[in-house]
Amino acid sequence: MTETMTLEQKLAAVVGADNLLTGEPMAAHTTFHVGGPADYYAVPADGEETAALIALCRREELPYYVIGCGSNLLVSDAGFRGLIIEIGRRMASVSLDGTSLRAGAGVRLSVLAAEAAAAGLGGLEFASGIPGTLGGAVFMNAGAYGGEMKDVIREAVILTEDGRIRTLSRVELDFGYRQSAVGRLNGIVLEAVLDLTPAPEEAIRCEMARLGSLRKEKQPLEYPSAGSTFKRPEGFYAGKLIMDAGLGGFAVGGAAVSEKHCGFIINRGGATAADIHTLIELVRGRVLEDSGVTLEPEVRLLGDFS
């Protein structure tokens, strides 16, 4: 790369021009369906390209942020001044080895669970309805209906903050509630190996359908959201605290507390990121006043919300 190349050309040289977008609206890449434009948006094919992008950002002093499918993210209406790196469609391979699945971090959990079911491997039923990628699920130890990623993972390959590619065992991943060592190391998940259990495909799919029905019954899946907006406070349930504070249906602009499940803030149509952020803070304040419990958002904020 020569000094006469533009920043856009340097980024394109890493991932290819077809995999680099400029001025890309983040509303197209978040499950809230809100968010302004990112200056640059790149989709790497592997760990080496990801590491090269980050090294370039550091040399150029360009801010960067790594996402999966944007299922746990609120991007400001002003967007992001820097590079968004998507660990997604180009890192979504799945391969089977006996009762183990090796998968790229960009594969969606719904796809991975379906692949496991087709192979007659159980254990991922809990994840079949979680709207996220494998990388994000490992990063935050995603879970639902009594299952968590820590229950099925053998190891994960990560890109460390200093640019090395390491393999961490399940013990080294040190999973906790909605957290793992990957986050504490400021790492990026590249792929993971899952150990699953042989089971009849029909039984696996029946369980996935049962959990899917429960989700549809109890969660506002008909609206854009980021899933559970708040982490579960120890000894409490966020949704019940919000409901008890009288906030079911409370709205700011196009954002509202779901009446079906008060733990969800939804985009009921035309919401801005500012609407959602304001509502999150209002809910936190009202719950603290009502119950003395401080809710911690599970949703990550990106951009300027001042």
N, C-alpha and C positions, 0 to 999 in steps of 0.2 A: 504494500500500500504506500503510495506516495503522498507527500504533504499537499500536493495540488488536488487530491481527491476531496470531494465534499463529504460531509458526515454521512449523508444518505448513501453515497457510493461505497463508502467504507463498510457500512452495515450490510448493504446488498452483496458485497463481496464475500461476506461470511455465510449468509443464508440463501443467497440467490434473489434476484430482483422480484421473482414471483412470490416470494415469501416475506416480503417487506412492504408494509403499507405506511402511508404518511397521512396525518390528520384523520386518523381512524376513530370514529365515534365509539366510545366504550359502551354505550347503550346496547350495541350489537353483541357485546361479549360479557354481559353480566345478567344473572337471572332476575335482577330487579328491573332490567330493561331501562336503566337510566345511566347517565354519565356522559360527560363531554369528550372531546377528541384527545387522543394521545398523539404527541408529535410524531412518534414512530411506533410501529407495531410489527414485531418479528416473530416468526414461527420456526424455530430451529428443528433439525432432524435428529439430533443426538446430543450426548453430553459434551462432545468436543466443540460443536457449534455453540452450545449454550455457554461453555467456558470462554470461547473466543469472543462472543458478544459482550460478556461481562468484563473481560479484560479490556476490550475496546472502549466500553463505557467509562471505565476507570481512567484510561489514558486521556480520554476526551472530556472528562469531568461531566459526563452525561448521566443524570439520574436514571435508574432503571427499577422495574418492579416485575416480579414473576407471577404469572397467574396460570390457572388451569382452565376451567370453563366459567370462572367468575361467579361461582355459586355462593360464595361467602364474602362478597366484596361490594362496597358502596363507593363508587367513584364520583367525585364532585362534578357539578355542572360545568365547571371550568375545564375539566379534563385533567390531563397529566402532562407536565412539561418534561418529557424524557422519552425513554424507550420502555414499552411493555413487551415482555418476553412470554410468549404463550407456549407452555408445555402441553401440547394438545395433539392434533390429528397426525402430525408427522412423527410422534413418539407414542404410538398406540398399538404396537404389535403385541400379540398374545401367542404363547407357545406352551404346549402341554408336554410334561415329562412324568408319566405315571400318575400319581395323585397330586402333583405339584403344577402350578401355573406360574410361568414367568411372563410378566407383562410390563410394557412401557408405562411410564408415569402418566402419559396423556390419555390412556384409555378411560372411557367413562365407566363408572361402577355398574351401571345398568347393563352395558355391553359385556363387561367382565363376568357378571353374575349369570348372564345368559349363556356365555361360552362355557362356564363351569357346569351349568345345568345340562347342556348338550353333551358334555363329556361324562355325565353321571357323577359329578363331584359336588357334594354339599358343603355348607359352611358359610357361603356368601349370600344366603337368602336375605339376611338382615340388610345387606347393602344394595339390594336390587332396586330400591326406590330412592336411594340417596342421590340428589342431583349434583354430582361432583366427579372428579377424576381420581384415579388411583393415587397419584402423587399428593394431591391435597388431602385425601383420606388418610394416608400414612402420616403426613406432616402433622395432622391434628388428631390422629387416632379417632377417626369418625366412627360413629356407632348409632344403632337404633334397635329397638325391640329386643334388648338383652344381648346383642352382639356388638363387638368392637373389632377394629382392625388388628389389635394386639392378639386376638384369639386365633387368627389365621395366618399371620405373617411369619415367614422364616427369616428373611433378611431383606434389606433394601440397599440399593446402590445410590449413593448421593454424591453431589458435587459440593465440596466444602467451600468455605468462604475464601480460602487461599488458592482455589482453583484445582485442587486434587480431587480425584474420583476414588471414593472409598466404599467398601461394603460393610454395612453394620448388621450384626445379628439382632435377633428379637430382643435379647437381653440388653445389648448396647443401645438399642433404640429407646429403651427406658420410657415406655409408654405410661402416661398418666391420663387423667380426665381431660380430653380434648387437647392433648399436647404430646410431644415426643422430643427426643434428643435432637431431632433434625432442626426444629425451631430454635432450640437453645444454642445450636452450633451455627445458626444462620445458613443452613445448608439447603440444597434443592434436591428433591427426590427425582431420580432418573428412571429407575425401574425397581421392581420388587418381585420376590418369589413368595407364593402363598402355598401353604400345605393344607389340603382339603381332604374330605372324607368321602369314600365311595358311597353312593346312595342311588336308589332308582330315580331316573330322570322325572318320571311322573310325580313322585312324592316331592321332589325338589320344586318343581313348577307349581304344584298345589300350594306349597308353603309360600312361595313367592307371590302367588295370586292372593292368598289369605292376607299377607302383610300389605299388599297393594290395596286391597279393599279397606283395611283398617286405616291406611294413610288417607285414602279418598274420603272416608267417613269423618275423620277427625282433623284433617289438615286442609287449609284453603288452597288446594292444588290448582284451582281454576284461575288463580291470580298470580302474577309475577311476585316473587319474594326471594329472600335469601335463606329460606328455611327458618329454623329457630333463631330469632334475633338476639336472644340473650343466653348466656351460659346458665346452667342450673345452679342456683345458690345452694350451698351445703345446707341440707335439712329442709329445703323448700322446693317448690316448682315455680319457675318464672311466670308461666301462663296463669297459674292460680293467683299469684300475688297481683298480677296486672288486672285480672278479672275482679278480685276482691277490692281493688282500688277504684272500681267503677269505670274502667277504661275500655271495655269491650265496645268496638265500633267507633271509638274516638278517632278523629281525623284531623290532619293538617294538609290542606290542599288535596292532592290526589293520593296521599298516603293515609293508611288507616290501620288501626289495631283490628285484626281479624276477630269477628264475633264467633267464628267456628272454633278458633284456637287462639287465645289471647297472647300466646307466646310468639305469634307471627305478626310482623308488620308487613303489609301488602301494598303493592301498587295497584290501586283499584281503577286506574285509568288516568293518564296524564300527569302522574307524580313527577316531581323533580327530585334530584338528590338532596336538595336543601329541605324539601318537604319531609323526606324520610329521616334525615338527620335531626331536624327540629323535633319530630315526633319521638324519635328515640330518646332524646334528652328530656322531653316533657314526661315521657313514661318513667324514666329513671327517677326524675324528681318527685313525681307523684307517689311512686311506690316507696321511695325512701321516707317520704312524709307519712304515708299511711301505715307502713309496717316496720320501718327502721332498717330495711334490707337494701343494700346497694346492689343493683343489677349491673353485671359486667357484660357489655356487648360481645356477642360471638362474631358479629359482622366486623370485618376490617375496613377501615376508612383509608381512601387514597385520594390525594389532592387537597385543595384548599377549601376548608369548611368554616373559615373565619367570618 
